[in-house]
């Protein structure tokens, strides 16, 4: 612990929860490149905070995250503070929104059951808190009613947008069950139907279909695009949305600006998905709702929780 610094203030959660039981089985499932990058960012930030030391590219913790051969004993030596309850609880208190990822990182190596037993109970609490928050979201009725998802209304708005990329995003978010923006920003243009050897860190567009591999729920899906989208797709580009992979902050801002131009309000991607889920419950039969949930990348229960029940919509 001689390399570890103690922050000026160390916190503990208001309630110290009982330890969880954890599996001894090591998670060896390969990580997507985007998840690797996120894990590396988080563990680098945590380690810098508690030690003032950088993590090097060839350190075993990064090899572990990248799925390369590593020695877990070197990871144990590098992170002695993760075996100290004061530091673990300080992490839970100060970095609460990172703890799922921290548990994910250290489920991939031996030697860290102590850490995982202590933080997993707080992940359960965090999950329940966020679920409750989602279920109690309210929204101005005018904002809900502006976005009708009616084909004629959607198509009449295209003239308000100046470029093909904006038109593609707008149509993908309104004419079909609204998937996550991530699915579209990771879509490359293909010259043929993808085969089993394709790089599944990306999704692929070919002949009116997006073949989705890289998505949050890890379930493969073929997204058939409406005819109205096709004329705006430039198949000479590398990606569906342009010459290069668009960053997450950039696409989030793009979506807000697109909807602001049309409706005068900055609908974000999550709100549009919520409104589409609500639209499906208001306008579709049970079988259609089920297929709609699958198309959005949800289970039926997630789809229900994602929707904004009319009784929860407040007129502000």
MITILO-402823 format. One record per atom (N, C-alpha, C): x, y, z; atom name. Coordinates in steps of 0.2 Angstrom, whole numbers, plus 5000, padded with zeros to 4 digits. Last residue first. Layout:
<nodes>
      x      y      z   name
      X      Y      Z     CA
...
</nodes>
This chain:
<nodes>
      x      y      z   name
   4763   5102   4910      N
   4766   5108   4913     CA
   4765   5114   4911      C
   4755   5088   4912      N
   4754   5094   4908     CA
   4757   5100   4912      C
   4763   5072   4914      N
   4760   5079   4917     CA
   4760   5084   4912      C
   4760   5056   4912      N
   4762   5062   4908     CA
   4759   5068   4911      C
   4755   5045   4918      N
   4761   5048   4921     CA
   4763   5054   4917      C
   4745   5040   4911      N
   4743   5042   4917     CA
   4749   5046   4921      C
   4752   5035   4899      N
   4748   5041   4899     CA
   4746   5044   4906      C
   4768   5029   4902      N
   4761   5028   4903     CA
   4757   5034   4903      C
   4781   5027   4892      N
   4778   5032   4896     CA
   4771   5032   4897      C
   4791   5013   4891      N
   4786   5017   4889     CA
   4784   5022   4894      C
   4800   5004   4898      N
   4803   5010   4894     CA
   4797   5015   4892      C
   4793   4994   4903      N
   4796   4999   4908     CA
   4798   5005   4904      C
   4790   4988   4891      N
   4784   4990   4895     CA
   4787   4996   4900      C
   4802   4984   4887      N
   4798   4988   4883     CA
   4793   4991   4887      C
   4806   4975   4897      N
   4810   4981   4896     CA
   4806   4986   4892      C
   4797   4965   4894      N
   4796   4968   4901     CA
   4800   4975   4900      C
   4801   4961   4881      N
   4794   4964   4882     CA
   4794   4968   4889      C
   4817   4967   4878      N
   4813   4961   4880     CA
   4806   4965   4881      C
   4823   4976   4864      N
   4821   4976   4871     CA
   4818   4969   4872      C
   4826   4981   4851      N
   4831   4978   4855     CA
   4829   4977   4862      C
   4816   4985   4843      N
   4819   4990   4846     CA
   4825   4987   4850      C
   4811   4972   4839      N
   4814   4977   4834     CA
   4818   4983   4837      C
   4805   4968   4850      N
   4811   4964   4848     CA
   4815   4969   4843      C
   4794   4977   4851      N
   4800   4977   4857     CA
   4806   4973   4854      C
   4787   4974   4840      N
   4790   4980   4840     CA
   4796   4980   4846      C
   4783   4961   4843      N
   4787   4962   4838     CA
   4791   4968   4838      C
   4774   4965   4854      N
   4779   4960   4855     CA
   4785   4961   4850      C
   4765   4973   4847      N
   4769   4976   4852     CA
   4775   4972   4854      C
   4759   4964   4839      N
   4763   4969   4836     CA
   4767   4972   4841      C
   4752   4957   4849      N
   4757   4953   4844     CA
   4761   4958   4841      C
   4743   4966   4854      N
   4748   4963   4858     CA
   4754   4960   4854      C
   4742   4981   4843      N
   4739   4975   4847     CA
   4745   4971   4850      C
   4745   4998   4845      N
   4746   4992   4842     CA
   4743   4986   4846      C
   4744   5011   4851      N
   4742   5010   4844     CA
   4742   5003   4841      C
   4750   5012   4863      N
   4744   5016   4862     CA
   4741   5014   4855      C
   4762   5005   4862      N
   4757   5003   4867     CA
   4750   5006   4866      C
   4769   5013   4853      N
   4767   5006   4851     CA
   4761   5003   4856      C
   4770   5025   4860      N
   4766   5025   4854     CA
   4764   5017   4852      C
   4780   5020   4869      N
   4773   5023   4871     CA
   4768   5022   4866      C
   4791   5018   4861      N
   4788   5013   4865     CA
   4781   5014   4867      C
   4792   5031   4856      N
   4790   5026   4851     CA
   4787   5020   4855      C
   4796   5038   4868      N
   4790   5040   4865     CA
   4788   5034   4860      C
   4808   5031   4870      N
   4803   5031   4875     CA
   4796   5032   4872      C
   4815   5035   4859      N
   4814   5028   4860     CA
   4808   5027   4865      C
   4816   5049   4862      N
   4812   5047   4856     CA
   4811   5039   4857      C
   4823   5049   4874      N
   4817   5051   4874     CA
   4813   5049   4868      C
   4836   5044   4869      N
   4832   5040   4874     CA
   4825   5042   4874      C
   4840   5055   4860      N
   4838   5048   4858     CA
   4834   5044   4862      C
   4831   5070   4864      N
   4837   5066   4864     CA
   4835   5059   4862      C
   4823   5084   4858      N
   4822   5077   4860     CA
   4829   5074   4859      C
   4823   5100   4859      N
   4829   5095   4859     CA
   4827   5088   4861      C
   4810   5107   4849      N
   4812   5105   4856     CA
   4818   5100   4855      C
   4806   5111   4837      N
   4807   5116   4842     CA
   4809   5114   4849      C
   4804   5101   4827      N
   4799   5102   4832     CA
   4800   5108   4837      C
   4815   5102   4818      N
   4809   5101   4816     CA
   4803   5102   4821      C
   4827   5106   4825      N
   4825   5110   4819     CA
   4818   5108   4817      C
   4826   5097   4836      N
   4825   5104   4837     CA
   4823   5108   4831      C
   4830   5085   4829      N
   4823   5086   4832     CA
   4821   5093   4834      C
   4843   5089   4826      N
   4839   5087   4821     CA
   4831   5088   4823      C
   4849   5091   4838      N
   4848   5097   4834     CA
   4843   5095   4828      C
   4849   5078   4844      N
   4845   5084   4847     CA
   4844   5089   4842      C
   4857   5071   4835      N
   4850   5069   4835     CA
   4846   5075   4839      C
   4869   5078   4837      N
   4866   5078   4830     CA
   4858   5076   4831      C
   4872   5074   4850      N
   4871   5081   4848     CA
   4867   5082   4842      C
   4874   5061   4848      N
   4869   5063   4853     CA
   4867   5070   4851      C
   4885   5061   4840      N
   4879   5058   4837     CA
   4873   5060   4842      C
   4895   5066   4848      N
   4893   5069   4842     CA
   4886   5067   4839      C
   4896   5057   4858      N
   4894   5063   4860     CA
   4892   5067   4854      C
   4901   5045   4850      N
   4895   5045   4854     CA
   4892   5052   4856      C
   4908   5049   4834      N
   4908   5048   4841     CA
   4901   5048   4845      C
   4906   5040   4819      N
   4905   5046   4823     CA
   4905   5045   4830      C
   4918   5034   4808      N
   4914   5032   4814     CA
   4913   5039   4818      C
   4918   5042   4792      N
   4921   5039   4798     CA
   4916   5038   4803      C
   4910   5046   4781      N
   4916   5043   4780     CA
   4920   5040   4786      C
   4892   5042   4785      N
   4898   5046   4783     CA
   4904   5042   4782      C
   4883   5033   4790      N
   4882   5040   4792     CA
   4888   5045   4790      C
   4887   5021   4786      N
   4880   5023   4784     CA
   4880   5030   4785      C
   4904   5022   4781      N
   4899   5021   4786     CA
   4892   5023   4783      C
   4911   5024   4769      N
   4913   5019   4773     CA
   4908   5017   4778      C
   4902   5029   4754      N
   4905   5030   4760     CA
   4907   5024   4764      C
   4895   5024   4743      N
   4902   5025   4742     CA
   4906   5027   4748      C
   4882   5024   4746      N
   4885   5018   4747     CA
   4893   5018   4745      C
   4872   5035   4754      N
   4878   5035   4750     CA
   4882   5029   4751      C
   4855   5036   4756      N
   4861   5032   4758     CA
   4866   5033   4753      C
   4844   5042   4752      N
   4848   5046   4755     CA
   4855   5043   4758      C
   4836   5032   4746      N
   4839   5037   4742     CA
   4844   5042   4745      C
   4831   5024   4758      N
   4836   5022   4754     CA
   4840   5027   4749      C
   4821   5029   4766      N
   4827   5030   4768     CA
   4833   5029   4763      C
   4809   5024   4760      N
   4810   5032   4760     CA
   4817   5033   4762      C
   4808   5011   4762      N
   4810   5013   4755     CA
   4812   5021   4755      C
   4814   5006   4778      N
   4809   5008   4773     CA
   4812   5011   4767      C
   4825   4992   4781      N
   4824   4999   4781     CA
   4818   5001   4776      C
   4826   4979   4792      N
   4824   4981   4785     CA
   4822   4988   4785      C
   4838   4973   4802      N
   4834   4978   4802     CA
   4832   4980   4794      C
   4841   4958   4810      N
   4841   4961   4803     CA
   4836   4966   4803      C
   4851   4955   4824      N
   4845   4957   4821     CA
   4846   4960   4814      C
   4858   4947   4838      N
   4859   4948   4831     CA
   4852   4950   4829      C
   4860   4953   4854      N
   4856   4949   4850     CA
   4856   4951   4843      C
   4866   4961   4863      N
   4870   4956   4860     CA
   4866   4951   4856      C
   4860   4973   4868      N
   4858   4966   4871     CA
   4861   4960   4868      C
   4868   4983   4861      N
   4868   4982   4869     CA
   4866   4975   4871      C
   4877   4977   4847      N
   4871   4981   4850     CA
   4871   4979   4857      C
   4883   4972   4833      N
   4886   4976   4839     CA
   4880   4980   4842      C
   4875   4967   4823      N
   4879   4962   4827     CA
   4881   4966   4834      C
   4863   4969   4811      N
   4866   4971   4817     CA
   4869   4966   4821      C
   4862   4974   4795      N
   4864   4967   4799     CA
   4867   4969   4805      C
   4850   4982   4787      N
   4856   4983   4791     CA
   4856   4977   4795      C
   4845   4982   4770      N
   4845   4979   4776     CA
   4851   4981   4780      C
   4846   4987   4757      N
   4840   4989   4761     CA
   4840   4986   4768      C
   4859   4982   4753      N
   4853   4981   4750     CA
   4847   4982   4754      C
   4867   4983   4768      N
   4868   4980   4761     CA
   4861   4979   4759      C
   4877   4988   4782      N
   4871   4989   4778     CA
   4872   4987   4771      C
   4882   4981   4797      N
   4883   4982   4790     CA
   4876   4983   4787      C
   4891   4984   4813      N
   4885   4982   4809     CA
   4886   4984   4802      C
   4906   4978   4821      N
   4902   4983   4817     CA
   4896   4980   4815      C
   4912   4968   4827      N
   4912   4974   4831     CA
   4908   4979   4827      C
   4913   4957   4818      N
   4906   4958   4822     CA
   4906   4964   4827      C
   4919   4956   4803      N
   4921   4959   4810     CA
   4914   4961   4813      C
   4914   4940   4795      N
   4914   4948   4796     CA
   4916   4950   4803      C
   4913   4927   4794      N
   4919   4929   4795     CA
   4920   4937   4796      C
   4900   4924   4790      N
   4902   4923   4797     CA
   4908   4925   4799      C
   4895   4938   4779      N
   4896   4931   4781     CA
   4898   4930   4788      C
   4884   4951   4773      N
   4889   4949   4778     CA
   4889   4941   4779      C
   4880   4953   4756      N
   4878   4950   4763     CA
   4883   4948   4767      C
   4891   4966   4750      N
   4887   4959   4749     CA
   4884   4958   4756      C
   4898   4977   4753      N
   4897   4976   4746     CA
   4893   4969   4745      C
   4892   4988   4766      N
   4895   4982   4764     CA
   4893   4981   4756      C
   4895   5002   4777      N
   4892   5000   4770     CA
   4896   4993   4768      C
   4893   5000   4795      N
   4897   5001   4789     CA
   4893   4999   4782      C
   4887   5006   4810      N
   4885   5003   4803     CA
   4889   5005   4798      C
   4888   5013   4821      N
   4893   5008   4820     CA
   4891   5004   4814      C
   4877   5021   4821      N
   4884   5024   4821     CA
   4889   5019   4819      C
   4867   5012   4824      N
   4867   5015   4817     CA
   4874   5019   4816      C
   4868   5008   4837      N
   4867   5003   4831     CA
   4869   5006   4825      C
   4868   5020   4844      N
   4874   5016   4844     CA
   4874   5011   4838      C
   4855   5024   4845      N
   4859   5027   4840     CA
   4866   5024   4839      C
   4844   5010   4847      N
   4849   5015   4850     CA
   4853   5018   4844      C
   4828   5011   4837      N
   4834   5007   4840     CA
   4839   5012   4843      C
   4812   5012   4835      N
   4818   5016   4836     CA
   4823   5012   4840      C
   4804   5005   4822      N
   4805   5005   4829     CA
   4812   5007   4831      C
   4803   5018   4809      N
   4804   5011   4811     CA
   4805   5011   4818      C
   4802   5031   4807      N
   4798   5027   4803     CA
   4798   5020   4805      C
   4811   5037   4817      N
   4804   5038   4817     CA
   4800   5034   4813      C
   4824   5035   4816      N
   4822   5036   4823     CA
   4814   5037   4823      C
   4827   5035   4802      N
   4828   5029   4806     CA
   4825   5029   4813      C
   4824   5048   4799      N
   4819   5043   4797     CA
   4820   5036   4801      C
   4835   5055   4805      N
   4828   5056   4807     CA
   4823   5051   4805      C
   4846   5049   4799      N
   4845   5048   4806     CA
   4837   5050   4808      C
   4843   5053   4785      N
   4844   5046   4787     CA
   4842   5045   4794      C
   4844   5067   4787      N
   4837   5064   4785     CA
   4837   5057   4786      C
   4857   5069   4791      N
   4852   5071   4795     CA
   4845   5068   4794      C
   4863   5065   4779      N
   4864   5061   4785     CA
   4859   5063   4790      C
   4859   5074   4769      N
   4856   5067   4769     CA
   4857   5064   4775      C
   4854   5091   4775      N
   4858   5086   4772     CA
   4856   5079   4773      C
   4844   5099   4781      N
   4848   5101   4775     CA
   4852   5096   4772      C
   4826   5098   4785      N
   4833   5096   4786     CA
   4838   5097   4780      C
   4814   5101   4781      N
   4817   5106   4786     CA
   4824   5104   4788      C
   4810   5092   4772      N
   4812   5098   4769     CA
   4815   5103   4774      C
   4804   5082   4781      N
   4811   5081   4778     CA
   4814   5088   4775      C
   4791   5083   4785      N
   4796   5086   4789     CA
   4803   5086   4786      C
   4783   5074   4778      N
   4782   5081   4777     CA
   4788   5085   4780      C
   4787   5062   4784      N
   4789   5063   4777     CA
   4789   5071   4776      C
   4779   5063   4796      N
   4787   5062   4796     CA
   4790   5064   4790      C
   4766   5063   4792      N
   4769   5069   4796     CA
   4776   5068   4796      C
   4765   5051   4785      N
   4764   5057   4782     CA
   4767   5063   4785      C
   4767   5042   4796      N
   4772   5042   4790     CA
   4771   5049   4787      C
   4768   5046   4813      N
   4763   5045   4807     CA
   4768   5046   4801      C
   4774   5050   4825      N
   4776   5044   4821     CA
   4772   5042   4816      C
   4771   5062   4831      N
   4766   5057   4830     CA
   4768   5050   4828      C
   4776   5073   4842      N
   4780   5068   4838     CA
   4775   5062   4837      C
   4768   5081   4849      N
   4771   5084   4843     CA
   4774   5078   4839      C
   4765   5074   4861      N
   4760   5074   4855     CA
   4763   5077   4849      C
   4775   5076   4870      N
   4774   5069   4867     CA
   4769   5070   4861      C
   4775   5090   4871      N
   4781   5087   4868     CA
   4779   5080   4866      C
   4763   5091   4878      N
   4764   5094   4871     CA
   4770   5091   4867      C
   4765   5085   4890      N
   4760   5082   4885     CA
   4761   5085   4878      C
   4781   5084   4897      N
   4775   5088   4895     CA
   4771   5085   4889      C
   4783   5069   4907      N
   4785   5073   4901     CA
   4779   5078   4899      C
   4791   5059   4920      N
   4785   5063   4917     CA
   4788   5067   4911      C
   4796   5044   4926      N
   4798   5050   4922     CA
   4791   5053   4919      C
   4795   5033   4934      N
   4792   5039   4937     CA
   4793   5045   4932      C
   4803   5023   4929      N
   4796   5022   4929     CA
   4792   5028   4931      C
   4816   5027   4930      N
   4813   5027   4924     CA
   4806   5026   4924      C
   4817   5026   4944      N
   4817   5033   4941     CA
   4814   5033   4934      C
   4817   5012   4946      N
   4811   5016   4949     CA
   4811   5023   4946      C
   4829   5010   4939      N
   4823   5007   4937     CA
   4817   5011   4939      C
   4838   5016   4948      N
   4837   5018   4941     CA
   4831   5016   4938      C
   4836   5008   4959      N
   4835   5015   4959     CA
   4834   5018   4952      C
   4840   4995   4955      N
   4833   4996   4957     CA
   4831   5004   4957      C
   4853   4998   4952      N
   4849   4995   4947     CA
   4842   4997   4949      C
   4858   5001   4965      N
   4859   5006   4959     CA
   4854   5004   4954      C
   4857   4989   4971      N
   4853   4995   4974     CA
   4853   5000   4968      C
   4865   4981   4964      N
   4858   4979   4964     CA
   4854   4985   4966      C
   4877   4987   4967      N
   4875   4987   4960     CA
   4868   4986   4959      C
   4879   4984   4980      N
   4877   4991   4978     CA
   4875   4992   4971      C
   4882   4971   4979      N
   4876   4973   4982     CA
   4874   4980   4981      C
   4895   4972   4973      N
   4889   4969   4969     CA
   4882   4971   4973      C
   4905   4976   4981      N
   4902   4981   4977     CA
   4895   4978   4974      C
   4909   4965   4989      N
   4907   4971   4992     CA
   4903   4976   4988      C
   4912   4955   4980      N
   4908   4953   4986     CA
   4905   4959   4989      C
   4923   4961   4973      N
   4916   4960   4970     CA
   4911   4958   4975      C
   4934   4961   4982      N
   4931   4967   4979     CA
   4924   4966   4977      C
   4935   4947   4984      N
   4934   4952   4990     CA
   4931   4958   4987      C
   4938   4942   4972      N
   4932   4941   4975     CA
   4930   4945   4981      C
   4950   4943   4965      N
   4946   4949   4967     CA
   4939   4948   4969      C
   4957   4932   4960      N
   4960   4936   4965     CA
   4956   4942   4967      C
   4956   4931   4941      N
   4956   4928   4948     CA
   4959   4933   4953      C
   4947   4941   4930      N
   4953   4939   4933     CA
   4952   4935   4940      C
   4935   4946   4926      N
   4939   4943   4921     CA
   4945   4940   4923      C
   4929   4953   4935      N
   4926   4947   4935     CA
   4930   4943   4930      C
   4934   4966   4934      N
   4937   4961   4939     CA
   4934   4954   4940      C
   4926   4972   4925      N
   4933   4971   4924     CA
   4936   4966   4928      C
   4913   4971   4931      N
   4914   4968   4925     CA
   4922   4967   4924      C
   4915   4980   4942      N
   4914   4973   4943     CA
   4915   4969   4937      C
   4917   4992   4935      N
   4922   4989   4939     CA
   4921   4982   4941      C
   4904   4993   4929      N
   4910   4992   4925     CA
   4916   4989   4929      C
   4897   4995   4940      N
   4895   4990   4936     CA
   4901   4988   4932      C
   4903   5007   4945      N
   4904   5001   4949     CA
   4902   4995   4945      C
   4901   5020   4940      N
   4906   5015   4937     CA
   4906   5008   4940      C
   4893   5027   4948      N
   4890   5025   4941     CA
   4895   5021   4937      C
   4900   5029   4960      N
   4894   5024   4960     CA
   4892   5022   4953      C
   4912   5034   4965      N
   4911   5032   4958     CA
   4906   5027   4957      C
   4910   5037   4978      N
   4913   5043   4974     CA
   4912   5041   4966      C
   4906   5025   4985      N
   4903   5032   4986     CA
   4904   5037   4981      C
   4914   5015   4980      N
   4907   5014   4979     CA
   4903   5021   4980      C
   4926   5020   4984      N
   4925   5020   4977     CA
   4917   5019   4976      C
   4925   5019   4998      N
   4926   5026   4995     CA
   4924   5026   4987      C
   4924   5005   4999      N
   4918   5009   5000     CA
   4919   5016   4998      C
   4937   5002   4995      N
   4932   5000   4991     CA
   4925   5004   4992      C
   4945   5009   5005      N
   4945   5011   4998     CA
   4939   5009   4994      C
   4941   5002   5016      N
   4940   5009   5016     CA
   4940   5012   5009      C
   4944   4988   5013      N
   4937   4990   5014     CA
   4936   4998   5013      C
   4956   4983   5002      N
   4955   4987   5008     CA
   4948   4990   5008      C
   4959   4978   4990      N
   4958   4973   4996     CA
   4957   4977   5002      C
   4962   4989   4982      N
   4955   4985   4981     CA
   4954   4980   4986      C
   4975   4992   4985      N
   4969   4996   4988     CA
   4962   4993   4987      C
   4983   4985   4976      N
   4982   4983   4983     CA
   4976   4986   4987      C
   4985   4983   4962      N
   4979   4986   4964     CA
   4978   4984   4972      C
   4996   4977   4958      N
   4995   4983   4955     CA
   4989   4987   4959      C
   4995   4964   4963      N
   5000   4968   4965     CA
   4999   4975   4963      C
   4985   4959   4955      N
   4984   4959   4962     CA
   4989   4964   4965      C
   4991   4959   4942      N
   4986   4963   4943     CA
   4984   4964   4951      C
   5001   4949   4944      N
   5003   4956   4943     CA
   4997   4961   4944      C
   4993   4938   4945      N
   4996   4940   4951     CA
   4999   4947   4950      C
   4987   4936   4933      N
   4983   4939   4937     CA
   4987   4941   4944      C
   4995   4939   4918      N
   4996   4936   4924     CA
   4992   4939   4930      C
   4988   4935   4901      N
   4990   4940   4907     CA
   4991   4936   4913      C
   4984   4936   4884      N
   4987   4932   4890     CA
   4989   4937   4895      C
   4970   4947   4880      N
   4977   4944   4879     CA
   4979   4940   4885      C
   4958   4954   4881      N
   4958   4947   4880     CA
   4964   4944   4878      C
   4959   4967   4886      N
   4959   4966   4878     CA
   4959   4959   4877      C
   4959   4965   4900      N
   4953   4968   4896     CA
   4953   4967   4889      C
   4971   4959   4901      N
   4965   4956   4903     CA
   4959   4959   4900      C
   4979   4970   4897      N
   4979   4964   4893     CA
   4973   4960   4895      C
   4977   4979   4907      N
   4974   4980   4901     CA
   4975   4974   4896      C
   4982   4972   4918      N
   4975   4973   4918     CA
   4973   4975   4911      C
   4996   4971   4915      N
   4992   4965   4914     CA
   4984   4966   4914      C
   5003   4984   4904      N
   5001   4981   4911     CA
   4996   4976   4910      C
   5006   4989   4892      N
   5007   4982   4893     CA
   5006   4980   4900      C
   5001   5003   4893      N
   4998   4999   4888     CA
   5000   4991   4889      C
   5000   5007   4911      N
   5004   5007   4904     CA
   5000   5002   4900      C
   4992   5019   4920      N
   4992   5012   4918     CA
   4995   5012   4911      C
   5000   5031   4931      N
   4996   5029   4925     CA
   4997   5022   4924      C
   4997   5036   4948      N
   5001   5033   4943     CA
   4996   5031   4937      C
   4990   5041   4959      N
   4994   5046   4955     CA
   4998   5043   4949      C
   4982   5033   4966      N
   4989   5031   4966     CA
   4993   5037   4963      C
   4968   5036   4965      N
   4971   5033   4971     CA
   4978   5032   4971      C
   4967   5041   4952      N
   4964   5045   4957     CA
   4967   5042   4964      C
   4972   5031   4943      N
   4976   5038   4944     CA
   4974   5042   4950      C
   4963   5021   4945      N
   4969   5020   4947     CA
   4973   5027   4948      C
   4951   5028   4939      N
   4951   5025   4946     CA
   4958   5025   4949      C
   4956   5030   4926      N
   4954   5035   4930     CA
   4954   5033   4937      C
   4958   5016   4922      N
   4964   5021   4922     CA
   4962   5027   4926      C
   4946   5011   4923      N
   4951   5008   4927     CA
   4957   5013   4927      C
   4939   5019   4912      N
   4937   5019   4919     CA
   4942   5017   4924      C
   4946   5016   4900      N
   4945   5023   4903     CA
   4944   5023   4910      C
   4945   5002   4900      N
   4951   5005   4900     CA
   4951   5012   4903      C
   4931   5001   4898      N
   4934   4998   4904     CA
   4941   5001   4905      C
   4929   5008   4885      N
   4926   5011   4891     CA
   4929   5008   4898      C
   4937   5000   4877      N
   4939   5007   4878     CA
   4936   5010   4884      C
   4929   4988   4878      N
   4936   4988   4880     CA
   4939   4995   4882      C
   4918   4992   4872      N
   4918   4990   4879     CA
   4925   4990   4882      C
   4922   4994   4859      N
   4919   5000   4863     CA
   4919   4998   4870      C
   4926   4981   4856      N
   4931   4986   4856     CA
   4928   4992   4860      C
   4918   4968   4866      N
   4918   4973   4860     CA
   4923   4978   4861      C
   4927   4955   4874      N
   4923   4961   4874     CA
   4923   4965   4868      C
   4924   4937   4875      N
   4927   4943   4872     CA
   4923   4949   4873      C
   4922   4929   4890      N
   4918   4931   4884     CA
   4922   4937   4881      C
   4926   4924   4902      N
   4931   4924   4897     CA
   4928   4926   4890      C
   4925   4926   4919      N
   4922   4928   4913     CA
   4927   4929   4907      C
   4928   4912   4930      N
   4931   4918   4927     CA
   4927   4920   4920      C
   4919   4907   4944      N
   4921   4906   4937     CA
   4923   4912   4933      C
   4915   4909   4956      N
   4922   4909   4955     CA
   4924   4908   4948      C
   4902   4921   4959      N
   4904   4915   4956     CA
   4912   4915   4955      C
   4898   4927   4975      N
   4900   4928   4969     CA
   4903   4921   4966      C
   4887   4934   4987      N
   4890   4928   4985     CA
   4892   4929   4978      C
   4889   4949   4995      N
   4886   4945   4990     CA
   4890   4939   4989      C
   4889   4956   5012      N
   4892   4954   5006     CA
   4888   4949   5002      C
   4876   4968   5017      N
   4880   4962   5017     CA
   4883   4960   5011      C
   4881   4986   5016      N
   4876   4980   5014     CA
   4880   4974   5015      C
   4880   4999   5026      N
   4885   4994   5023     CA
   4881   4988   5022      C
   4873   5015   5021      N
   4872   5008   5024     CA
   4877   5003   5021      C
   4880   5026   5016      N
   4876   5026   5022     CA
   4874   5020   5025      C
   4897   5022   5011      N
   4889   5022   5010     CA
   4886   5023   5016      C
   4910   5033   5016      N
   4907   5026   5016     CA
   4900   5027   5014      C
   4925   5042   5010      N
   4918   5041   5011     CA
   4916   5034   5012      C
   4938   5052   5014      N
   4936   5045   5012     CA
   4929   5044   5015      C
   4947   5066   5009      N
   4941   5064   5012     CA
   4939   5057   5010      C
   4959   5066   5003      N
   4958   5070   5008     CA
   4952   5068   5012      C
   4964   5049   4999      N
   4961   5055   4997     CA
   4960   5059   5004      C
   4980   5042   5001      N
   4973   5042   5004     CA
   4970   5049   5002      C
   4989   5033   4988      N
   4988   5039   4992     CA
   4981   5039   4995      C
   5000   5019   4987      N
   4993   5022   4987     CA
   4992   5028   4991      C
   5012   5014   4989      N
   5011   5018   4983     CA
   5005   5022   4983      C
   5011   5006   5000      N
   5015   5012   5000     CA
   5015   5016   4994      C
   5004   4994   5000      N
   5000   5000   5000     CA
   5004   5006   5000      C
</nodes>
